[in-house]
Amino acid sequence: MKRLLLILFTIHCSLFALSNPVDELLERIEKGASAKFKIEKVKSQKDFFELDQAGKKVVVRGNTWVNIASGVNWYLKYYAGIHLSWNQMQAKLPAVLPAVTKKERHETDLSLRYDFNYCTFSYSMPFWGWERWEKEIDWMALHGVNLPLAIVGEECVWRNMLLKLGYTEKEVGEFIAGPAFLAWWEMNNLEGWGGPLPLSWYARQEKLQKQILARMKQLDMHPVLPGYCGMVPHDARQKLGLNVADAGLWNGFQRPANLLPTDARFSEIATLYYNELTKLFGKADYYSMDPFHESNDDPSIDYAKAGEAMMLAMKRVNPNAVWVIQGWTENPRPQMVDGMKQGDLLVLDLFSECRPMFGIPSIWKRKEGYKQHQWLFCMLENFGANVGLHGRMDQLLNNFYTDKRNCKGIGFTMEGSENNPVMFELMSELPWRPERFTKEAWVKTYVKARYGVEDATIEKAWMILANSIYNCPAGNNQQGPHESIFCGRPSLNNFQASSWSKMKNYYDPADTKEAARLMNSVAEKYRGNNNFEYDLVDITRQALADQARQQYQHTIADYKGFARKAFDQDAARFLDMLLMQDKLLGTRSEFRLGHWTQDAVNAGVTPEEKKLYEWNARVQITTWGNRYCADTGGLRDYAHKEWQGLLKDFYYPRWKAYFDALAAQMKAQTAPQPELLGGGPNATKTAAELFQMALPQEVQLDYYAMEEPWTLQQNPYSAAPEGSPVDVAKEAINLMSND
């Protein structure tokens, strides 16, 4: 009995000791870590965190749990040399933490720090479970996020709502998209693609969202729930007798319709939506709505009345709620929001580091900015979750420290996460650094924090990157990283892999090659340093992709010059480089296709569900849509990935088939055609037909016919790394050097 009481007392003391969510976060970083810190939450009208010392314990105090977590992260980076990011959210802390010898305090007026783009939920996290979400929420807290978009389970709300409106389960399944495409359904871009969702999916997502919201609120975050902006199924006129505006097609997909605000049932349906949302997930202080997203102006819509109707519906739920809207292309339409009062609308300036609508000159600049409305300075950084080093360091710093009237904070608005941790680290620190600084000064501190060491060679490599590939200049409007030559459908003029990347050369590939060489030159010293090995692979991968682009140019030049022997050699070398890339990326689980497909398969309960989810995962990163949407709609390869497994099994066959076709064409052009001299089939051709045959003919392959079969396969891919990053990176460097 005494032993049982002792055990219960010990458990009670342990639970009491972890009396706050930051202590719990520290325990997830390393068991026992919370005992080395003293966490103090104090009242303050100003957002702040403070580092101090009390005996052997490091004191971190602040006015919210998120701000305190930001202080913990600052301490870990700049005192302990520990950098936590997506590739490493746990660490071994020193037995005795380095002391804070002088109190350090950071304050900010930028009280709102937002996270996520709708696309992030589909490009990065459609199949995440609670274990992965818990790490992401920890990442958010450590990086100061207190205003996260929280749309997991939105489909549950819509299912309940549509059933009450008289839709059948079958009709609901034809409307709501599959797991990997929910973001574009939620943004009113498409219906049904990737579905129908099984009932178990709704139960899974409802439970997951409740866990997510509970943890966010525990950390003093304000989740942004999805509001109602008038979306209805495209057949709502026929099914429900509603007055709707037909939204037409989006890249070949049928779009949902827009319920006109003048319809007598707009208020009723909006109320039904919010009732179902509140019933499942509670009320919020912020609701996200992006009406008429990526669409041309429709004369049948009174945008002012639409904005008024949406605002009124939201305010009926919570009179103090704020509407959060993305500043993207035509949105927010001035006629929709000009009549709203300050404080009711918060605009996400979605691409502030490149195309801000407020402040400095840009192709999207609005003369009067957002007028009376408050807004957030956001970094988009990545489109389609494409893999590639990329950043706009000077632009980011310059734009941030420029006039920001009515700016209330910052936002991470990436389409895909888990990439380029350096840029997200830089962005997260801006609210806490009131004085302008240079990228060179900051990168030096980042390198030490990232690897826990000072090394002149590593620093030199990063300075090269900071002044080249991580410094995309003003005037270059490309969407995200320079796309890998490996990932594009082959042609005689292959440059960008996706349809809308707007790629434009801005750095010398010799720079990434030199940075990779420098990292590899010291790699043996840092074998086992997780952050170093991740970056070693990523930087070497970038260098190899850049060198392969040049190798491609050599190969095409051989073809155009009819140098058949050189073509064979250069084509073979390009394919060797592609397979080397596959091998290199296989050394890290983050760059393996298996980490994506395994999550998809594991999300399913039955064999049928597993098959559906894996198909979703495979299609999204390749064809994206059916033949029409992929080819004519231009969606193919939008979410392309340089991942082990995908390179070898998807991109390699495309390139091999193309080079084989070019080689066959060259061979055919040298073969004699005796039928032209005698009675062969070509002897009956007209002069015009023979003239057409004499013109240069570019090889045309049916790529979709090659791609679709792969999306239907179910061969397993492992997420487990194979080989040593240090050893294989050296192989890649040697291959690049063998010119």
Buried (B, 14 or more C-beta within 10 A) or exposed (E): EEEEEEEEEEEEEEEEEBEBBBBBBBBBBBEEBBEBBBBBBEEBEEBBBBBBBEEEBBBBBBBBBBBBBBBBBBBBBBBBBBBBBBBBBEBEBEEEBEEBEEEBEBBBEBBBBBBBBBBBBBBBBBBBEEEEBBBBBBBBBBBBBBBBBBBBBBBBBBBBBBBEBEBEEEBBBBBBBBBBBBBBBBBBBBBBBBBBBBEEBBEBBBEBBBBBBEBBEBBBBBBBBBBBBBBBBBBBBEBBEBBBBBBEBBBBBBBBBBBBBEBEBBBEBBBBBBBBBBEBBEEBEBBBBBBBBBBEEBEEBBBBBBBBBBBEBBBEBBEEBBBBBBBBEBBBBBBBBBEBEEEBBBBBBBBBBBBBBBBEEBEBEBEEBBBBBBBBBBBBBBBBBBBBBBBBBBBBBBBBBBEBEBBBBBBBBBBBBBBBBBBBBBBBBBBBBEEEEEBEEBBBEBBBBBBBBEBEEBBBBBBBBBBBBBBBEBEBBBBBBBBBBBBBBBBEEBBBBBEEBEBBEBBEBBBBBBBBBBBBBBBEEBEEBBBBBBBBBBBBBBBBBBBBBBBBBBBBEBBEEEBBEBBBBBBEBBBBBBEBBBBBBBBBBBBBBBBBBBBBBEBBEEEEBBBBBBBBBBBBBBBBBBBBBBBEBBBBBBBBBBBBBBBBBBBBEBBBBBBEBBBEBBEEEEEEEEEEEEEEEEEEBEEEEEEEEEEEEEBEBEBBEBBBEBBEEEEEBBBEBEBBBBEBBBBBBEBBEEE
